[in-house]
């Protein structure tokens, strides 16, 4: 079995974001999606620290320390882009002006519950950021994560054991093994992306039942 690497995962997410969409990319893994958005497709990237119209990463040596995303990574600004107070940025999120957000996750439940800010471990540092607002404010919530934890346990679970970021908020899950939709009757497989991985093998690796369904 050959899993998708992080760049391949980012490219697969980018493939599904349509022309004209307003999109927030969460801290960490989701920020890679910006590098793989299809050329010629206008997609407006938003960051909750107050940037709209984010462009590609700047070349090394040309970073502007005053122009960063929510993960404190240097970014560029496209023509027509703007930056503003973070209160206005959160008003965009809470006003449901974002079409998509892409978030990382520790766990996603069969019902679409999301846990991505705290593992509950005593020494873990909580990192809420804007995730709770995005989980309920974006029109579509896409999760991008490895399918398994470092010790081989499924991140797809019947019920999240970690503190929730949002309840029943996830629409689609992208992992290094598969693309999966969250529906009212459970998790439906859209596509297996890992090479030489059968549905039965994927099911054994997953913590909850999966069903076949063609992509909408």
C-alpha positions in Angstrom: 0.0 0.0 0.0 1.3 3.5 -0.9 -0.3 6.3 1.0 -0.8 9.8 -0.3 1.9 12.1 1.1 1.0 15.6 2.4 1.5 17.3 -0.9 -0.8 14.8 -2.7 -3.4 15.2 0.0 -3.3 19.0 -0.4 -3.6 18.7 -4.2 -6.6 16.4 -3.8 -8.4 18.9 -1.5 -7.6 21.7 -3.9 -9.2 19.8 -6.8 -12.6 20.0 -5.1 -12.7 23.8 -4.4 -14.7 25.5 -7.1 -14.3 28.7 -9.0 -15.2 31.8 -7.0 -15.1 30.2 -3.6 -14.1 32.0 -0.4 -12.0 29.7 1.6 -10.2 29.6 5.0 -7.3 27.2 5.3 -6.7 26.1 8.9 -3.3 26.1 10.7 -0.9 23.3 9.9 -1.5 20.8 7.2 -4.4 22.6 5.5 -2.2 25.6 4.6 -0.5 23.4 2.0 -3.7 23.5 -0.1 -2.8 27.1 -1.2 0.1 25.8 -3.2 -2.0 23.4 -5.3 -5.1 25.5 -6.2 -5.6 25.0 -10.0 -4.1 27.8 -12.1 -6.8 30.0 -13.7 -9.4 29.2 -11.1 -10.2 32.2 -9.0 -10.4 31.2 -5.3 -10.2 33.8 -2.6 -8.3 32.7 0.5 -9.2 34.1 3.9 -7.2 34.1 7.2 -8.9 34.7 10.5 -6.2 37.2 11.6 -7.6 39.6 9.0 -6.4 38.9 5.5 -8.5 38.3 2.3 -7.0 37.5 -1.0 -3.9 35.5 0.1 -1.5 34.6 -2.7 1.4 32.1 -3.0 4.1 31.8 -0.4 6.8 34.5 -0.9 10.2 33.4 -2.3 12.8 32.9 0.4 14.3 36.3 1.3 11.3 38.2 0.2 9.1 37.6 3.2 7.2 40.6 4.8 7.1 40.0 8.6 3.9 42.1 8.7 2.1 40.0 6.2 1.3 36.6 7.7 -1.5 34.1 8.0 -3.1 32.8 11.3 -0.3 30.2 11.6 2.3 33.1 11.6 3.6 31.9 8.2 4.6 34.5 5.6 2.1 35.0 2.8 1.7 37.3 -0.2 -1.4 39.4 -1.2 -3.0 39.2 -4.6 -4.1 42.2 -6.5 -7.4 43.4 -4.9 -6.5 41.7 -1.6 -6.8 43.4 1.7 -6.1 43.1 5.4 -8.2 44.4 8.3 -9.0 44.0 12.0 -9.5 40.4 13.2 -12.9 41.3 14.6 -14.1 42.1 11.1 -12.5 38.8 10.0 -14.5 36.8 12.5 -17.6 38.7 11.5 -17.1 37.3 8.0 -16.9 33.8 9.5 -19.8 34.1 11.9 -21.9 35.8 9.2 -21.5 32.7 7.0 -19.6 34.5 4.2 -17.1 31.7 3.8 -18.0 28.9 1.4 -15.4 26.4 2.7 -12.9 25.9 5.4 -10.3 23.2 5.5 -9.3 22.0 9.0 -7.0 19.5 10.5 -8.3 17.0 13.1 -7.4 14.6 15.8 -10.7 12.7 15.4 -13.9 12.9 13.3 -17.0 10.9 14.3 -19.4 9.0 12.1 -21.9 11.8 12.8 -19.4 14.5 11.6 -18.4 15.7 15.0 -14.9 17.4 15.0 -12.2 17.2 17.6 -9.1 19.2 16.6 -8.1 21.6 19.4 -7.1 19.4 22.4 -6.3 15.8 23.1 -7.2 16.1 26.7 -3.6 15.0 27.8 -2.4 16.9 30.9 0.7 18.2 29.2 -1.1 19.1 25.9 -1.3 22.8 24.9 -4.9 23.7 23.9 -5.0 25.4 20.5 -8.5 26.6 19.7 -7.7 29.5 17.3 -10.6 30.2 15.0 -11.6 26.5 14.6 -14.8 26.6 16.6 -16.1 29.6 14.7 -15.1 28.1 11.3 -16.6 24.7 12.2 -20.1 26.3 12.5 -19.6 29.4 10.3 -18.3 28.0 7.0 -20.9 26.6 4.6 -18.8 23.5 4.0 -16.3 22.0 6.4 -13.6 19.9 4.9 -11.2 17.9 7.1 -7.7 17.0 6.0 -5.8 14.5 8.2 -3.9 11.3 8.3 -6.2 8.3 8.5 -4.4 6.7 11.4 -2.6 8.0 14.5 1.1 7.4 15.0 0.3 4.2 17.0 -2.0 2.9 14.2 -5.5 3.8 15.6 -8.2 5.2 13.3 -8.9 8.9 13.5 -12.4 8.0 12.3 -14.4 7.0 15.4 -17.9 6.2 16.4 -17.8 8.9 19.1 -15.0 11.4 19.7 -13.1 10.9 22.9 -11.4 14.3 22.7 -13.1 17.6 23.5 -15.3 18.7 20.6 -14.5 21.6 18.3 -18.0 21.4 16.7 -20.9 18.9 16.6 -22.2 17.5 13.3 -20.2 20.0 11.3 -17.9 18.0 9.0 -19.0 17.5 5.4 -16.1 15.7 3.8 -12.9 14.1 5.0 -9.6 13.8 3.1 -7.0 11.4 4.4 -3.9 9.8 3.1 -6.0 6.7 2.3 -9.4 7.9 1.1 -11.9 10.7 0.5 -15.1 10.2 2.6 -18.4 12.0 2.8 -20.3 12.5 6.1 -24.0 11.9 5.5 -27.1 11.5 7.7 -26.8 7.7 7.3 -23.1 7.4 8.0 -19.7 7.7 6.3 -19.7 7.1 2.5 -16.6 6.3 0.6 -16.0 8.7 -2.4 -12.6 7.5 -3.4 -9.7 5.4 -2.3 -6.5 7.4 -3.0 -3.9 5.0 -1.6 -2.4 2.7 -4.2 -3.0 -1.1 -3.8 -5.6 -0.6 -1.0 -8.9 -2.5 -1.3 -12.1 -1.4 0.3 -12.0 -4.4 2.7 -8.5 -3.3 3.8 -9.6 0.3 4.2 -12.6 -0.9 6.3 -10.3 -2.8 8.6 -8.2 0.3 9.2 -11.2 2.5 9.9 -12.9 2.8 13.2 -16.4 2.9 11.9 -18.4 1.3 9.0 -17.9 2.8 5.5 -20.3 2.6 2.6 -19.8 3.0 -1.1 -21.1 6.1 -2.8 -20.0 7.9 -5.9 -18.9 11.5 -5.6 -21.7 14.0 -6.0 
